[in-house]
Amino acid sequence: MKAYKHRNLYKQNFIQKFFKKLPKKNFILEIENYLDEHEDNLNELSYDSLSSLVSKYKVNWSRSFENNKRQLFEAYLDKVLEDEVIEDSEHKALKKLQHFLQLKDAVVNNIITQKTHKIYKNKVTELTKDNYLDDSDKLTLEKIKKDLLLSDETANQIYAQTAGKILEQFVNNAVEDGRLSPDEEKQLEELQSNLGISISLDDKSKAVLEKYKLYWTIENGELPTIDSDINLQKNESLYFKTNINWHELRTVTKRINYTGGTGRIRICKGVYYRIGSVKPQRMTEDVLTKIDTGMLYLTSKRLIFIGTKGNKSIKLNTILMFEPYSNGVQIEKATGKSPMLGFSDNVEVFSMILSRLINETM
C-alpha cells in the first residue's frame, strides 16, 4: 500500500495566465507529488525543496493548510500501521514528516493516539469475545502494546475500559429481571477472574445488587431471619421489622345540612316568628386516620404491632389480601378493621416476604 500517489496539476485558466498566477490548489498537489517521490525514504525530504514551493506559490506554509497537513501525515501513518507495528525506522520517518509538514507535537500525538488506541481496543475486543483471556492472548496483547509504542498505563486503561464493558453487559443482563441469583453471582466472579479485572461499583450500585440478591433469596431461598427484641411464640421466626404509623378508616362528619318546611311571620320591625320544623341531616365520609405509632414485626405466623397506645396482632392466615404502595401497605382482614401500615423504607421487601409467608400458610 502506498501512502501517496502522483497527481496531475490543474492548468491555468485565462485570468491566471493573464495575471501570471498559479492555481493555489496545485501547491498541495506538488507537496503530495514530492512526498510520493520520497515515500520510501522520508529522511531524504528537503526543506529547501519545500521553501522553493512556498516561494513559487507565495503561500504561508507555517500557518495555513492545517487540514491538508493532517491528511498527508495520516496517509503515511495508515501505511505504517497496516501491519500494526511501528518500527524504529518508521518512527523516525514519522518524526521527519512531522517536521517537514510543520505539525505541532500536540496535533501529531492526537493523531497517533487515536489510531493506535483504536487498533489496540479492537484487538482486546477480538481476544475477549469468548469472555476469556488465556496466557497466549496476554502475550499477544503485550506484543501489540510494544509494537504500537503504548505505555503500560495506556494499554491497561484501554483494556480495563474494553473488558469492563463485558462485565457491565453481563451484570445488566443478569439483573434485568430485578434479581441476582447465586449462580449469576458465581458466573460474575468467574468472568472477572477470566478477564483479570474487577468490576468497580459505587455505593449506590452495590446497594442495588445486594437488594437484588435479597429479592432472589426471598423468592427462592431460605428467608433470612433477624434477632427479635420481643418475645415470640415457639418455632416463630422474625423476618422484618420497622417503625410504622397504624392507620384505620374512621367515619367523620363533614357538615350538617338542615331540611324541612319552614316559614316566618313578621310581628314588628326586625322581629319575626318562625313556624314549621327543621331536621338536621349529617353528611359523613370515611377518612384514613392515624391511630397509633410504633414498631411493626413480621414473623412466620403473624403481624405484630407494638404501639404507644396499645398492641395489635394479625395472624397471617386471616389476611385476605394486601396492596403495597410507595408509602405503606394496605392490609385486608377477614374480620375487624383493616389497617393501612404507613412506612416508606423497604416496602417492597416487606411485601415480598409477606406474600411468600401467606402463600406458605395456604
C-alpha positions in Angstrom: 0.0 0.0 0.0 1.3 3.4 -1.0 0.6 6.4 1.2 0.8 8.9 -1.7 0.3 8.9 -5.4 1.3 11.2 -8.2 -1.4 13.7 -9.2 -1.7 15.8 -12.3 -1.7 19.6 -11.7 -4.5 21.9 -12.7 -4.0 24.1 -15.7 -4.0 27.8 -15.5 -7.3 29.4 -16.6 -7.4 32.6 -18.8 -7.3 35.0 -15.9 -4.5 33.2 -14.1 -2.4 33.2 -17.3 -3.2 36.9 -17.9 -2.0 37.8 -14.4 0.7 35.2 -14.4 -0.6 33.4 -11.3 -0.5 29.7 -10.5 -3.6 27.8 -9.2 -3.1 27.7 -5.4 -4.6 24.2 -5.2 -1.6 22.9 -7.1 0.6 23.8 -4.2 -0.7 20.8 -2.1 -0.7 18.6 -5.2 3.0 19.4 -5.7 3.7 18.7 -2.0 2.0 15.3 -2.3 3.9 14.5 -5.5 7.1 15.4 -3.8 6.2 13.1 -0.8 5.3 10.4 -3.4 8.8 10.6 -4.8 10.4 10.2 -1.4 7.9 7.9 0.3 10.4 5.0 0.5 12.8 7.2 2.4 11.3 10.2 4.1 14.6 11.1 5.7 15.6 12.5 2.3 12.9 15.2 2.4 14.5 18.5 1.7 13.4 21.7 3.4 15.0 23.6 0.5 12.5 21.9 -1.9 9.7 22.9 0.5 10.9 26.5 0.6 11.1 26.6 -3.1 7.4 25.5 -3.5 6.4 28.1 -0.8 8.1 30.9 -2.8 6.7 29.6 -6.1 3.1 29.8 -4.9 3.6 32.6 -2.4 1.8 30.9 0.4 2.1 30.9 4.2 3.0 27.3 4.9 3.6 27.5 8.6 0.2 29.0 9.4 -2.1 27.6 6.7 -3.2 24.3 5.2 -3.7 22.6 8.6 -6.2 20.1 7.3 -4.0 19.2 4.3 -1.1 18.7 6.6 -3.1 16.4 8.8 -4.3 14.4 5.9 -0.8 14.0 4.5 0.5 12.8 7.9 -2.4 10.4 8.4 -1.9 8.9 5.0 1.6 7.8 5.8 0.7 6.8 9.4 -2.0 4.5 7.9 0.6 2.9 5.8 2.9 2.4 8.8 0.1 0.9 10.9 -1.0 -1.5 8.1 0.9 -4.3 9.9 0.0 -2.9 13.3 3.7 -2.2 14.1 5.7 1.0 14.4 9.3 0.1 13.8 12.1 2.4 14.8 12.8 3.4 11.2 9.1 4.2 10.7 9.0 6.2 14.0 12.0 8.3 12.8 10.3 8.7 9.4 7.1 10.0 11.1 9.2 12.5 13.1 10.8 13.7 9.9 7.4 14.0 8.2 6.1 15.9 11.1 8.8 18.5 10.9 8.5 18.7 7.2 4.8 19.4 7.4 5.4 21.7 10.4 2.8 20.0 12.6 2.8 20.6 16.3 3.5 17.8 18.7 0.0 18.0 20.2 -1.6 17.5 16.8 0.7 14.6 15.9 0.3 12.9 19.3 -3.5 13.2 19.0 -3.5 11.6 15.5 -1.2 8.7 16.6 -3.1 8.2 19.8 -6.5 7.9 18.1 -5.3 5.4 15.6 -3.1 3.2 17.9 -5.7 3.2 20.6 -8.3 2.0 18.1 -6.1 -0.8 16.9 -5.4 -2.0 20.5 -9.0 -1.7 21.5 -10.1 -3.8 18.5 -7.6 -6.4 19.4 -8.7 -6.5 23.0 -12.3 -6.9 21.8 -11.4 -9.7 19.5 -9.4 -11.6 22.1 -12.1 -11.3 24.8 -15.1 -12.1 22.7 -15.3 -15.6 24.3 -15.2 -13.9 27.8 -11.8 -15.4 28.5 -8.2 -14.3 28.2 -5.6 -17.0 28.3 -1.8 -16.7 28.5 -1.4 -16.8 24.8 -3.9 -13.9 24.5 -2.0 -11.9 27.1 1.3 -12.4 25.2 -0.4 -11.2 22.0 -1.6 -8.0 23.7 1.8 -7.4 25.3 3.4 -7.7 21.8 0.9 -5.3 20.2 1.4 -2.9 23.1 5.1 -2.7 22.4 4.6 -2.7 18.6 2.3 0.3 18.9 4.7 2.1 21.4 1.9 2.2 24.0 2.8 2.8 27.7 1.7 0.2 30.3 -0.7 2.8 31.8 -2.4 3.5 28.4 -2.7 -0.2 27.5 -4.1 -1.1 30.9 -6.6 1.7 30.7 -7.8 0.6 27.2 -8.0 -3.0 28.4 -10.0 -2.1 31.5 -12.4 0.1 29.6 -13.0 -2.5 26.9 -13.2 -5.6 29.1 -15.1 -3.7 31.6 -18.0 -3.3 29.1 -18.2 -7.1 29.0 -18.7 -7.2 32.8 -21.2 -4.3 32.6 -23.2 -6.1 29.9 -23.2 -9.3 31.9 -24.5 -7.5 35.1 -27.2 -5.7 33.1 -28.4 -9.0 31.6 -28.2 -10.8 35.0 -30.3 -8.2 36.8 -32.7 -7.4 34.0 -35.4 -9.3 36.0 -34.5 -7.4 39.2 -33.0 -10.5 40.7 -29.4 -11.8 41.2 -29.1 -15.5 41.8 -26.2 -17.3 43.4 -25.4 -18.9 40.0 -25.3 -15.5 38.3 -23.1 -14.1 41.1 -20.7 -17.1 40.7 -20.6 -16.5 36.9 -19.8 -12.9 37.5 -16.9 -13.8 39.8 -15.6 -16.3 37.3 -15.9 -13.8 34.5 -13.8 -11.2 36.5 -11.2 -13.9 37.1 -11.1 -15.0 33.5 -10.7 -11.4 32.2 -8.3 -10.4 35.0 -10.3 -7.3 36.1 -12.7 -6.5 38.8 -16.0 -4.6 38.3 -16.0 -1.2 40.0 -19.2 -0.2 41.7 -20.1 2.8 43.7 -22.0 2.5 47.0 -25.4 3.0 45.3 -24.7 0.3 42.7 -23.5 -2.1 45.4 -26.7 -1.5 47.4 -28.8 -2.2 44.3 -27.0 -5.6 43.7 -27.4 -6.5 47.3 -31.1 -5.8 47.2 -31.5 -7.9 44.0 -29.7 -10.7 45.8 -32.1 -10.4 48.7 -35.1 -10.4 46.3 -33.9 -13.7 44.8 -33.4 -15.2 48.3 -36.8 -14.1 49.5 -38.5 -15.7 46.5 -36.3 -18.8 46.1 -34.1 -19.4 49.1 -34.3 -19.7 52.9 -35.7 -16.5 54.3 -33.1 -14.6 56.3 -34.1 -14.1 59.9 -33.3 -11.2 62.2 -32.9 -11.1 66.0 -36.1 -10.2 67.9 -36.4 -7.8 70.8 -39.8 -9.1 71.7 -41.0 -12.5 73.0 -42.1 -14.7 70.2 -44.0 -18.0 70.2 -42.3 -21.3 70.0 -41.0 -22.0 66.4 -41.8 -18.5 65.4 -39.1 -16.6 63.4 -38.8 -12.8 62.8 -38.1 -11.7 59.2 -38.8 -8.0 59.2 -39.4 -5.0 61.5 -39.8 -1.3 61.0 -41.3 1.8 62.5 -44.8 2.5 61.2 -47.9 4.6 61.6 -51.0 2.5 62.1 -54.0 3.9 60.1 -57.6 2.9 60.1 -60.7 4.2 58.3 -62.9 6.3 60.6 -66.3 7.8 59.8 -66.3 11.6 60.4 -68.9 14.2 60.0 -68.0 16.7 57.3 -71.0 19.1 57.7 -74.7 19.2 58.9 -77.5 20.2 56.5 -80.9 21.3 57.7 -84.1 20.1 56.0 -87.8 20.5 56.4 -90.6 23.1 55.7 -90.2 26.4 57.4 -91.7 29.9 57.2 -91.8 33.1 59.2 -94.3 35.9 60.1 -93.4 39.5 60.8 -94.5 40.7 64.2 -93.0 44.1 64.1 -90.0 45.8 62.6 -87.0 43.5 63.0 -88.9 40.8 64.9 -90.2 37.6 63.2 -91.8 34.4 64.3 -90.6 31.2 62.7 -93.1 28.4 62.0 -92.5 24.8 60.8 -89.8 22.3 61.8 -86.1 21.8 61.0 -84.4 18.4 60.9 -80.6 18.1 60.8 -79.0 15.8 58.2 -75.5 14.6 58.8 -73.0 14.4 55.9 -70.3 11.8 56.7 -67.4 10.0 54.9 -64.7 7.5 55.7 -61.3 9.1 56.3 -58.0 7.3 56.8 -56.9 8.3 60.3 -53.7 7.7 62.2 -54.4 5.6 65.2 -51.0 5.0 66.7 -47.3 4.9 66.1 -44.9 2.1 66.9 -42.9 -0.9 65.7 -44.2 -3.5 63.3 -42.9 -7.1 63.3 -43.4 -9.6 60.5 -42.9 -13.1 61.7 -43.5 -16.6 60.3 -47.0 -16.6 61.9 -48.3 -13.0 62.3 -48.0 -9.3 62.1 -47.3 -7.8 65.5 -47.6 -4.1 66.3 -46.2 -2.6 69.4 -47.6 0.9 69.7 -47.5 3.8 72.1 -51.2 3.4 72.8 -51.5 -0.4 72.6 -50.5 -3.6 70.8 -52.1 -5.4 68.0 -51.7 -8.8 66.3 -52.9 -10.1 62.9 -52.5 -13.8 62.1 -51.2 -14.3 58.6 -53.9 -16.8 57.8 -56.6 -14.1 58.4 -55.2 -11.8 55.8 -57.4 -11.9 52.7 -55.1 -9.7 50.6 -52.8 -6.8 50.8 -51.8 -3.9 48.5 -48.4 -2.2 48.6 -47.9 1.5 47.9 -44.8 3.7 47.9 -45.7 4.9 51.4 -47.1 1.7 53.0 -49.2 -1.4 52.7 -53.0 -1.8 53.0 -54.0 -5.0 54.8 -57.4 -6.5 54.1 -58.5 -8.8 57.0 -61.3 -11.3 57.1 -62.8 -9.7 60.2 -62.4 -6.4 62.1 -60.9 -3.2 60.9 -58.4 -3.4 58.1 -55.3 -1.2 58.8 -53.1 0.8 56.5 -49.4 0.3 57.6 -47.6 3.6 56.8 -43.9 3.4 56.2 -41.6 4.1 53.2 -38.4 2.1 53.7 -38.2 -1.3 52.1 -41.9 -1.6 51.4 -41.1 -4.0 48.5 -39.0 -6.2 50.8 -41.8 -6.4 53.3 -44.4 -7.1 50.6 -42.3 -9.9 49.1 -41.7 -11.6 52.4 -45.4 -11.2 53.4 -46.5 -12.7 50.0 -44.3 -15.7 50.4 -45.4 -16.3 54.0 -49.1 -16.0 53.1 -48.7 -18.5 50.2 -46.9 -21.0 52.5 -49.7 -20.8 55.1 -52.4 -21.7 52.5 
